Amino acid sequence: TDTQTIVKLPFTDNWALGSARAHKVVRYLTGRASLDPKRAKSTSCAENRPPPKTGPSQGAKMARRVEIILSTHP
């Protein structure tokens, strides 16, 4: 997520918001896309792993990304 302060509940900080976004993607992939739940996990890095430097508006969009990593190992 980006570094903007969270002003709406239920999220208390950017880590909680990023975690909820990632979890929603995992739920979608394990439900509608039939991904084995044992092979899926979600995590949030919040502002600890920012995107590469870009312009202000592009940087905020990149910070709100969800990265999907596919592996053959459970």
C-alpha atoms as an extended CHARMM CRD file, in Angstrom:
* protein
*
        74  EXT
         1         1  THR       CA              0.0000000000        0.0000000000        0.0000000000  PROA      1               0.0000000000
         2         2  ASP       CA              1.0020000000        3.6060000000       -0.1890000000  PROA      2               0.0000000000
         3         3  THR       CA              2.0140000000        5.8000000000        2.7410000000  PROA      3               0.0000000000
         4         4  GLN       CA             -1.2390000000        7.7550000000        2.9520000000  PROA      4               0.0000000000
         5         5  THR       CA             -2.8200000000        7.6820000000        6.4010000000  PROA      5               0.0000000000
         6         6  ILE       CA             -5.8880000000        5.4460000000        6.7060000000  PROA      6               0.0000000000
         7         7  VAL       CA             -8.9610000000        7.4720000000        7.6700000000  PROA      7               0.0000000000
         8         8  LYS       CA            -11.7470000000        4.8970000000        7.2440000000  PROA      8               0.0000000000
         9         9  LEU       CA            -12.5650000000        1.9000000000        9.3890000000  PROA      9               0.0000000000
        10        10  PRO       CA            -12.1530000000       -1.0890000000        9.5800000000  PROA      10              0.0000000000
        11        11  PHE       CA             -8.5020000000       -0.6460000000        8.6000000000  PROA      11              0.0000000000
        12        12  THR       CA             -6.2530000000        0.8050000000       11.2720000000  PROA      12              0.0000000000
        13        13  ASP       CA             -3.1670000000        1.1150000000        9.0840000000  PROA      13              0.0000000000
        14        14  ASN       CA             -1.7540000000        0.4050000000        5.6360000000  PROA      14              0.0000000000
        15        15  TRP       CA             -0.5730000000       -3.0610000000        6.6630000000  PROA      15              0.0000000000
        16        16  ALA       CA             -4.1610000000       -4.0910000000        7.5280000000  PROA      16              0.0000000000
        17        17  LEU       CA             -5.4580000000       -2.6390000000        4.2640000000  PROA      17              0.0000000000
        18        18  GLY       CA             -2.7770000000       -4.3730000000        2.1730000000  PROA      18              0.0000000000
        19        19  SER       CA             -3.3610000000       -7.6440000000        3.9920000000  PROA      19              0.0000000000
        20        20  ALA       CA             -7.1000000000       -7.4830000000        3.2960000000  PROA      20              0.0000000000
        21        21  ARG       CA             -6.4700000000       -6.7800000000       -0.3920000000  PROA      21              0.0000000000
        22        22  ALA       CA             -4.0590000000       -9.7000000000       -0.7180000000  PROA      22              0.0000000000
        23        23  HSD       CA             -6.3990000000      -12.0410000000        1.1680000000  PROA      23              0.0000000000
        24        24  LYS       CA             -9.2680000000      -11.1080000000       -1.1430000000  PROA      24              0.0000000000
        25        25  VAL       CA             -7.1710000000      -12.0460000000       -4.1840000000  PROA      25              0.0000000000
        26        26  VAL       CA             -6.2760000000      -15.4120000000       -2.6150000000  PROA      26              0.0000000000
        27        27  ARG       CA             -9.9420000000      -16.0820000000       -1.8430000000  PROA      27              0.0000000000
        28        28  TYR       CA            -10.8270000000      -15.3210000000       -5.4600000000  PROA      28              0.0000000000
        29        29  LEU       CA             -8.0980000000      -17.5930000000       -6.8240000000  PROA      29              0.0000000000
        30        30  THR       CA             -8.9660000000      -20.4860000000       -4.5080000000  PROA      30              0.0000000000
        31        31  GLY       CA            -12.6840000000      -20.1070000000       -5.1740000000  PROA      31              0.0000000000
        32        32  ARG       CA            -13.4100000000      -19.0690000000       -8.7280000000  PROA      32              0.0000000000
        33        33  ALA       CA            -10.0590000000      -19.9600000000      -10.2790000000  PROA      33              0.0000000000
        34        34  SER       CA             -9.8250000000      -23.3480000000       -8.4950000000  PROA      34              0.0000000000
        35        35  LEU       CA             -6.3490000000      -22.8320000000       -7.0660000000  PROA      35              0.0000000000
        36        36  ASP       CA             -5.5620000000      -25.3880000000       -4.3420000000  PROA      36              0.0000000000
        37        37  PRO       CA             -5.8090000000      -23.4900000000       -1.0180000000  PROA      37              0.0000000000
        38        38  LYS       CA             -2.7600000000      -25.3880000000        0.2660000000  PROA      38              0.0000000000
        39        39  ARG       CA             -0.7310000000      -23.6680000000       -2.4330000000  PROA      39              0.0000000000
        40        40  ALA       CA             -1.9090000000      -20.1390000000       -1.6920000000  PROA      40              0.0000000000
        41        41  LYS       CA             -1.0100000000      -17.5860000000        0.9430000000  PROA      41              0.0000000000
        42        42  SER       CA             -1.2640000000      -13.8640000000        1.3390000000  PROA      42              0.0000000000
        43        43  THR       CA              0.9310000000      -11.3160000000        3.0210000000  PROA      43              0.0000000000
        44        44  SER       CA              1.2740000000       -7.5650000000        3.2560000000  PROA      44              0.0000000000
        45        45  CYS       CA              4.4270000000       -5.4920000000        3.1540000000  PROA      45              0.0000000000
        46        46  ALA       CA              2.6860000000       -2.1240000000        3.6040000000  PROA      46              0.0000000000
        47        47  GLU       CA              5.2180000000        0.6680000000        3.2330000000  PROA      47              0.0000000000
        48        48  ASN       CA              8.1260000000       -1.7030000000        3.9530000000  PROA      48              0.0000000000
        49        49  ARG       CA              8.5310000000       -2.6970000000        0.2840000000  PROA      49              0.0000000000
        50        50  PRO       CA              7.6470000000        0.3440000000       -1.8150000000  PROA      50              0.0000000000
        51        51  PRO       CA              7.4830000000        0.1860000000       -5.6170000000  PROA      51              0.0000000000
        52        52  PRO       CA             10.2610000000        1.5560000000       -7.8110000000  PROA      52              0.0000000000
        53        53  LYS       CA             10.3920000000        5.3570000000       -7.9750000000  PROA      53              0.0000000000
        54        54  THR       CA              7.8810000000        6.7720000000      -10.4440000000  PROA      54              0.0000000000
        55        55  GLY       CA              5.7550000000        9.8980000000      -10.7360000000  PROA      55              0.0000000000
        56        56  PRO       CA              3.4160000000       10.7550000000       -7.8230000000  PROA      56              0.0000000000
        57        57  SER       CA              0.1860000000        9.3440000000       -9.2720000000  PROA      57              0.0000000000
        58        58  GLN       CA              1.8210000000        6.2720000000      -10.8240000000  PROA      58              0.0000000000
        59        59  GLY       CA              3.7340000000        5.5770000000       -7.6130000000  PROA      59              0.0000000000
        60        60  ALA       CA              0.5320000000        5.4790000000       -5.5540000000  PROA      60              0.0000000000
        61        61  LYS       CA             -1.0720000000        3.0580000000       -8.0300000000  PROA      61              0.0000000000
        62        62  MET       CA              1.9800000000        0.7940000000       -7.9630000000  PROA      62              0.0000000000
        63        63  ALA       CA              2.0340000000        0.8620000000       -4.1640000000  PROA      63              0.0000000000
        64        64  ARG       CA             -1.5090000000       -0.5280000000       -4.1330000000  PROA      64              0.0000000000
        65        65  ARG       CA             -0.5200000000       -3.5290000000       -6.2140000000  PROA      65              0.0000000000
        66        66  VAL       CA             -0.9980000000       -7.1960000000       -5.4150000000  PROA      66              0.0000000000
        67        67  GLU       CA              1.8500000000       -9.3860000000       -6.6030000000  PROA      67              0.0000000000
        68        68  ILE       CA              1.0810000000      -12.9930000000       -7.5120000000  PROA      68              0.0000000000
        69        69  ILE       CA              3.9300000000      -15.4750000000       -7.3270000000  PROA      69              0.0000000000
        70        70  LEU       CA              3.3510000000      -18.9310000000       -8.7870000000  PROA      70              0.0000000000
        71        71  SER       CA              5.4160000000      -21.8500000000       -7.5640000000  PROA      71              0.0000000000
        72        72  THR       CA              5.4760000000      -25.5850000000       -8.1610000000  PROA      72              0.0000000000
        73        73  HSD       CA              6.2890000000      -26.1640000000       -4.4880000000  PROA      73              0.0000000000
        74        74  PRO       CA              3.5430000000      -26.1820000000       -1.8350000000  PROA      74              0.0000000000
